[in-house]
Amino acid sequence: MAKEITPRVNDYSQWYNDLVIKGGLADYSSVRGCMVIKPYGYAIWENMRDALDKMFKDTGHVNAYFPLFIPKSFLSKEAAHVEGFAKECAVVTHYRLKNSADGKSVIVDPDAKLEEELIVRPTSETIIWNSYKNWIQSYRDLPLLINQWANVVRWEMRTRLFLRTAEFLWQEGHTAHATPAEAVEETEKMLHVYADFAENFMALPVIKGRKSANERFAGAVETYCIEAMMQDGLALQAGTSHFLGQNFAKAFDVQFLNKEGKQEFVWATSWGVSTRLIGALIMAHSDDDGLVLPPKLAPLQVVIVPITKGEEDMKKIFEKCEPLMKELKAKGISVKFDDDDTKRPGFKFAEYELKGVPVRLAMGMRDYENGTVEVARRDTKEKSSQQFDGVAAYIQNLLDEIQKGIYNKAKNFRDANMHRANTWDEFKDIIESKSGFVSAHWDGTPETEEKIKELTKATIRCIPLNNAHEEGKCILTGNASKERVIFAKAY
């Protein structure tokens, strides 16, 4: 199976596609620009969703669901927002089909034109704030902390499975607050939730920061983000949290009676992550033999492969392993006993390696008689023989060790590819020959940012939080700069 995977060094993009397809995560769809998420890939998303959902609820948020369709007039109410999404919108113009004259096909019924076109949601700020207008009357109704799990459509014809598709799954939080300080606190809190999830569940080190004005979300006053580095040195935005000020409250007239008895517009935030995180998981950790999945997100954490010559041996090993499986499941560890006798053990080993199962146990009749079991870990490929009695505790500790090991490997890679540039020549050389993240001075102007992007294809990924004040000179213009920012080429 590994021979069917293109090595990273030969073609990183094809390696990624090979893992997605051959690893059974997703497939191309007959709908151009869209993808099919297969059960194994969806199981990873479910694990991500469940972990994040608990983190949201632990911070006081509740789930709701809002319509897929947005009246076109809603998007017109916030100018920056509509400008940011206008070119990505899918538009519904009719509500009915009818048979063609020859009866061989169906056509759009010209008499069924909608009075107002509907937009398939690219994001839900407008439809949600239209509802919030009716829900918020007084300071007692605040804060309003709502999240929804949904699909969105941003018209995209150049498909990159999980990374860039016309339709994708995500969550979007939309909150309303009485003061700007509360809204900013919420925005930063959710950024830290995302960073916590990325590092502790995805084993993915991230840089927390603010976006430049050019890179902000359409309609936001401030956008915060987490940025991760993939194995090819490119950056991937892994989550965003936006302080929206009063822009949407004013656009939809969402006011509340404050404690002083005065009408005031509420302050808003929105924040989201998507199935793009599955792409990040693949590109940050996997190798030329297949997926490498952190145990906390792996759909299957432990697989037991019996090595037998007949049904009787299979039965003996299963009965030996059955109490172990019950013990592992009681600890919240997912486990499978692979009794498929149509595949050789070597084929199974390669298959589970390809799928990134963190721990593989193998037991033959000699192991059975000696009371031992072979334990193989996916991340380092190390194998060891363990006493069968007590192996459940060993596996539990091993899964924790693998989770930390995957994170440390990714962090070491990220740190080794963090560069500093003080001159334009240094900056260009790093971007062109080394890739990775580059810490450099920028004069703070959109014009300089655009020029750097035009000349190198590198963008400002973020202005790190708690950035040290450091006087310097912009790498391109030589103008004064008060702090360094992080540049990189990105997905």
KARAZI-V385766 format. One record per residue. N is the residue number from 1. D_LAST is the distance of its C-alpha to the last C-alpha in Angstrom with 2 decimals. Layout:
BEGIN
N&D_LAST, N&D_LAST
END
This chain:
BEGIN
1&27.61, 2&25.67, 3&26.79, 4&24.97, 5&21.57, 6&19.94, 7&19.77, 8&16.49, 9&18.01, 10&18.82, 11&15.68, 12&12.81, 13&11.26, 14&14.83, 15&15.52, 16&12.94, 17&14.51, 18&17.90, 19&17.57, 20&16.62, 21&19.50, 22&22.05, 23&21.49, 24&22.51, 25&19.62, 26&18.95, 27&20.07, 28&19.55, 29&21.70, 30&24.33, 31&22.80, 32&20.30, 33&16.79, 34&17.85, 35&18.00, 36&20.80, 37&20.26, 38&23.00, 39&25.31, 40&23.82, 41&20.29, 42&21.98, 43&24.05, 44&21.07, 45&20.03, 46&23.72, 47&23.85, 48&20.90, 49&22.57, 50&25.96, 51&25.00, 52&23.21, 53&26.04, 54&28.59, 55&26.86, 56&26.84, 57&30.47, 58&31.46, 59&30.39, 60&32.53, 61&30.29, 62&31.44, 63&29.88, 64&30.72, 65&29.61, 66&29.42, 67&29.65, 68&26.96, 69&28.44, 70&28.51, 71&31.23, 72&29.93, 73&32.16, 74&30.34, 75&27.17, 76&29.45, 77&30.70, 78&27.80, 79&26.98, 80&23.67, 81&22.41, 82&23.48, 83&22.07, 84&18.59, 85&18.73, 86&21.33, 87&19.28, 88&17.61, 89&20.94, 90&22.90, 91&26.59, 92&29.65, 93&32.74, 94&35.37, 95&36.63, 96&38.63, 97&38.94, 98&42.21, 99&43.67, 100&43.81, 101&47.29, 102&47.56, 103&46.42, 104&43.90, 105&40.70, 106&39.51, 107&38.63, 108&37.56, 109&40.77, 110&41.12, 111&43.43, 112&40.79, 113&38.69, 114&37.40, 115&38.99, 116&35.63, 117&32.32, 118&30.08, 119&26.31, 120&24.42, 121&22.75, 122&19.22, 123&20.10, 124&23.66, 125&24.73, 126&27.27, 127&28.99, 128&29.13, 129&30.59, 130&33.13, 131&34.32, 132&34.28, 133&36.77, 134&39.30, 135&38.55, 136&38.80, 137&42.23, 138&43.03, 139&41.61, 140&42.75, 141&39.97, 142&37.34, 143&34.91, 144&33.46, 145&30.69, 146&29.20, 147&26.17, 148&25.46, 149&23.68, 150&22.77, 151&20.74, 152&19.19, 153&18.49, 154&16.08, 155&16.94, 156&14.20, 157&15.62, 158&12.81, 159&12.50, 160&10.08, 161&12.28, 162&11.53, 163&7.85, 164&9.00, 165&12.79, 166&15.56, 167&17.18, 168&15.97, 169&17.92, 170&17.76, 171&20.20, 172&20.94, 173&23.52, 174&25.72, 175&28.44, 176&31.36, 177&33.30, 178&36.52, 179&35.34, 180&32.32, 181&32.66, 182&32.41, 183&29.30, 184&27.54, 185&28.74, 186&27.28, 187&23.85, 188&23.83, 189&25.43, 190&22.72, 191&20.02, 192&22.17, 193&22.54, 194&18.81, 195&18.75, 196&21.90, 197&20.53, 198&17.38, 199&19.69, 200&22.80, 201&21.69, 202&18.27, 203&19.43, 204&16.16, 205&16.83, 206&15.11, 207&15.79, 208&17.34, 209&17.47, 210&17.82, 211&15.61, 212&17.13, 213&19.03, 214&16.59, 215&13.75, 216&16.25, 217&16.57, 218&18.97, 219&22.43, 220&21.76, 221&23.82, 222&21.45, 223&18.07, 224&17.53, 225&14.44, 226&13.67, 227&10.89, 228&10.56, 229&10.07, 230&9.42, 231&12.18, 232&10.68, 233&10.38, 234&6.69, 235&6.31, 236&5.54, 237&7.85, 238&10.52, 239&13.21, 240&14.85, 241&18.56, 242&20.23, 243&23.71, 244&24.89, 245&28.26, 246&30.87, 247&28.96, 248&28.97, 249&32.36, 250&33.87, 251&32.31, 252&33.84, 253&36.84, 254&36.21, 255&38.95, 256&40.87, 257&44.25, 258&43.79, 259&46.35, 260&48.30, 261&48.72, 262&46.49, 263&43.82, 264&40.33, 265&36.81, 266&34.63, 267&31.47, 268&28.26, 269&24.99, 270&22.21, 271&19.54, 272&17.33, 273&15.08, 274&14.27, 275&14.18, 276&10.43, 277&12.20, 278&13.63, 279&10.45, 280&10.07, 281&13.77, 282&13.66, 283&11.19, 284&12.83, 285&16.39, 286&17.30, 287&19.22, 288&20.71, 289&23.32, 290&21.16, 291&19.71, 292&20.53, 293&20.83, 294&22.07, 295&25.59, 296&25.16, 297&22.72, 298&24.05, 299&25.95, 300&28.61, 301&29.35, 302&32.44, 303&33.83, 304&37.40, 305&38.22, 306&42.01, 307&43.44, 308&46.62, 309&49.13, 310&50.42, 311&50.54, 312&52.86, 313&50.57, 314&47.60, 315&49.72, 316&50.77, 317&47.27, 318&46.05, 319&48.96, 320&48.24, 321&44.60, 322&45.19, 323&46.18, 324&43.14, 325&40.83, 326&42.67, 327&42.37, 328&38.62, 329&38.13, 330&40.36, 331&37.98, 332&35.06, 333&33.72, 334&32.83, 335&34.70, 336&35.64, 337&38.65, 338&37.87, 339&41.27, 340&40.14, 341&42.81, 342&41.36, 343&38.67, 344&39.48, 345&38.34, 346&36.29, 347&34.35, 348&33.78, 349&32.62, 350&29.94, 351&28.96, 352&28.55, 353&26.71, 354&24.21, 355&23.89, 356&23.45, 357&26.73, 358&27.27, 359&31.04, 360&33.25, 361&37.04, 362&39.35, 363&43.09, 364&45.76, 365&49.49, 366&50.04, 367&47.56, 368&49.31, 369&52.69, 370&51.57, 371&49.77, 372&46.42, 373&42.90, 374&40.09, 375&36.92, 376&33.61, 377&30.39, 378&27.08, 379&25.09, 380&27.58, 381&29.62, 382&32.74, 383&35.80, 384&38.95, 385&42.18, 386&42.97, 387&46.11, 388&45.65, 389&47.48, 390&45.17, 391&41.98, 392&40.50, 393&40.40, 394&38.97, 395&36.12, 396&35.40, 397&35.20, 398&33.16, 399&30.46, 400&30.25, 401&30.15, 402&27.33, 403&25.25, 404&25.89, 405&25.43, 406&21.93, 407&20.99, 408&22.84, 409&21.27, 410&17.71, 411&19.10, 412&20.94, 413&17.95, 414&16.03, 415&19.28, 416&19.93, 417&16.73, 418&17.45, 419&19.02, 420&21.24, 421&21.82, 422&24.92, 423&25.10, 424&23.09, 425&23.90, 426&22.74, 427&19.41, 428&18.83, 429&20.07, 430&17.74, 431&14.55, 432&15.92, 433&17.64, 434&16.47, 435&12.82, 436&12.38, 437&13.16, 438&15.79, 439&18.42, 440&20.14, 441&22.44, 442&21.65, 443&24.48, 444&23.05, 445&23.14, 446&20.59, 447&21.94, 448&21.14, 449&17.58, 450&17.13, 451&19.00, 452&16.93, 453&13.74, 454&15.91, 455&17.31, 456&14.48, 457&11.09, 458&10.71, 459&10.65, 460&12.71, 461&10.85, 462&14.30, 463&18.01, 464&19.08, 465&21.84, 466&25.23, 467&24.12, 468&27.06, 469&28.86, 470&28.79, 471&30.27, 472&28.78, 473&27.93, 474&24.77, 475&23.32, 476&23.38, 477&26.42, 478&28.49, 479&29.12, 480&29.74, 481&27.01, 482&27.84, 483&24.81, 484&21.80, 485&18.22, 486&15.01, 487&12.86, 488&9.82, 489&7.27, 490&3.79, 491&0.00
END
